[in-house]
Amino acid sequence: MKIAWRYQNLPKMEASPAASSRFGHYYDVSKTLSPELLQSTKWHRFFLPEEISLQPNINICNMTSGYTRLLQSIQRIIYQEGFDGSHPQKKQKNILRIGIQNLGSVLWGEDICCTDNPEDVHSLTKFLYILRSLLRMSLSACIITVPAHLIQNKAIMERVTNLSDTVVALESFIGSERETNPLYKDYHGLIHIHQIPQLNCLICDVSDTKDLAFRLKRKLFTIEVCIRTDYPEGLWYLHP
Amino acid sequence: MSFCPQGVSLPAAKERGQLVFLEGLKSCFEVLFKEEPPTGQPSPLQFIREGGSNLKALYEFVRTSLTPSESDSWKCPVLLVDDVSVLLSLGMRPVDVLDFIHYCRATVCSQLKGNVVVLVHSSENSDDTENELVVNALCHQSNLILWAEGLATGYCKDIHGQLKIIPRRPAELSTERDLPRTYQYKIQDRNVTFFARGMSAAVL
């Protein structure tokens, strides 16, 4: 599938890649989902303030109740919609795609973003492990955003990375000294790939390039290779 | 030098009773989301449900799985723990993790004359002091440390990393073979190739 989308815009005949003006996946970030598409697709949402009144019936001691409720909700959807094979899926087989925003923030009843001595440092990592067990036992995938810049306790972020398959960090230039660095004038930030998946095999597909920068235009989010020379020490940049 | 070109069939070993496999994620799912099993035997991962920092049930599982019954002919069991750092993420205190490993060693090594192999994650300049405490303690308790890390010079397509083999024996019992050795390695689909530093096929 990865090969297919990358080459779908290239001419069918053998031609040099430079002959094609488009490369990669074209995704218009200025567009939103059409109401018709939304109506025809089965989707569920979880909004914590609405769930607060319900009692959680799984017992996971010492975990923030917001996470407990979220896990319960995900498990219920997996079971009811047949993503765990418990009742056969009615239409063609599909994968449950889950998106969780701002995990670890105060919106989930956590305090790891407010203080470097949080009340419970283990809630988030426990949640991730249990979520992983739900995903492992069903046909599902999950993408999570975490406000890492707010989490003071760096040990938590190390553990979060080890508990995840893929970890990508976006570092914005806004408010940093790089904003005025002429090297970065065409970009809005850097992309760091901290972890790539090694699922069911010994090796993973490591890219040759490590210096990636991103740019957010009106319709496109692009990722480009950016040769960095602002390493703190050791690298000399010779300007001809 | 490469390991296991033919591979070992784990499903076959499991059938024969030669391998007991506790899959953490599956066990976790069962202890939290499935009905209580009728046997009444506590799940090895009971601590995820109960809270607290108690790995006794996990140790009991190890002990009963590896202690041979009358009919078993298997001897000298090997316990592989992958990986201990996850236990810290689940709320275990370092002292309880180390106690668990200690009990396992007492049973597997001293009593059953077997071996224990433990995997931990670590990184340079890590902020995870609890994890580093466990890593250091385990290193001190081990007879052999296999330390795998990336190259100091950064990522290389043909050399994925280096492995330091560090034997740890009391000074008076050390021989020439007990000096630390470093190999570089390249990981392939189902195999790992090791070579001496500077001897990668890409370099020669």
Contacts between the chains, C-beta under 8 A, distances in Angstrom:
chain1	res1	chain2	res2	distance
A	58	B	32	5.7
A	58	B	33	6.9
A	59	B	49	5.9
A	60	B	32	6.6
A	60	B	48	6.8
A	60	B	49	6.5
A	60	B	51	7.7
A	61	B	49	7.2
A	61	B	50	5.9
A	61	B	51	2.4
A	61	B	52	7.1
A	62	B	51	4.7
A	62	B	91	6.6
A	75	B	33	5.5
A	122	B	89	7.1
A	122	B	90	7.1
A	122	B	91	4.1
A	125	B	89	3.9
A	125	B	90	7.2
A	126	B	48	7.4
A	126	B	89	7.2
A	126	B	90	5.8
A	126	B	91	6.2
A	128	B	89	7.7
A	129	B	25	7.8
A	129	B	28	6.8
A	129	B	86	6.9
A	129	B	89	6.2
A	129	B	90	6.1
A	130	B	28	6.2
A	130	B	32	6.5
A	130	B	48	7.2
A	132	B	25	6.0
A	133	B	24	7.9
A	133	B	25	4.1
A	133	B	26	7.1
A	133	B	28	4.2
A	133	B	29	4.3
A	133	B	32	7.8
A	134	B	29	6.7
A	134	B	33	7.7
A	136	B	25	4.6
A	136	B	26	7.1
A	136	B	29	7.4
A	137	B	25	7.5
A	137	B	26	6.7
A	137	B	29	4.8
A	153	B	127	7.7
A	154	B	127	3.8
A	154	B	128	7.9
A	155	B	126	7.6
A	155	B	127	4.7
A	155	B	128	3.9
A	155	B	129	6.9
A	155	B	130	7.2
A	155	B	131	7.4
A	158	B	123	7.1
A	158	B	126	6.2
A	158	B	127	6.4
A	158	B	128	5.0
A	158	B	131	7.7
A	159	B	85	7.6
A	159	B	88	7.4
A	159	B	89	4.8
A	159	B	128	6.7
A	159	B	131	7.9
A	162	B	85	6.4
A	162	B	86	7.7
A	162	B	89	7.4
A	162	B	121	5.6
A	163	B	86	7.4
A	163	B	89	6.1
A	201	B	189	6.6
A	202	B	187	5.0
A	202	B	188	7.3
A	202	B	189	6.8
A	202	B	190	6.7
A	202	B	191	7.8
A	202	B	192	7.0
A	203	B	160	7.6
A	203	B	187	4.6
A	203	B	188	6.8
A	203	B	189	6.8
A	206	B	155	6.4
A	206	B	157	7.9
A	208	B	155	7.9
A	208	B	157	6.9
A	210	B	155	7.0
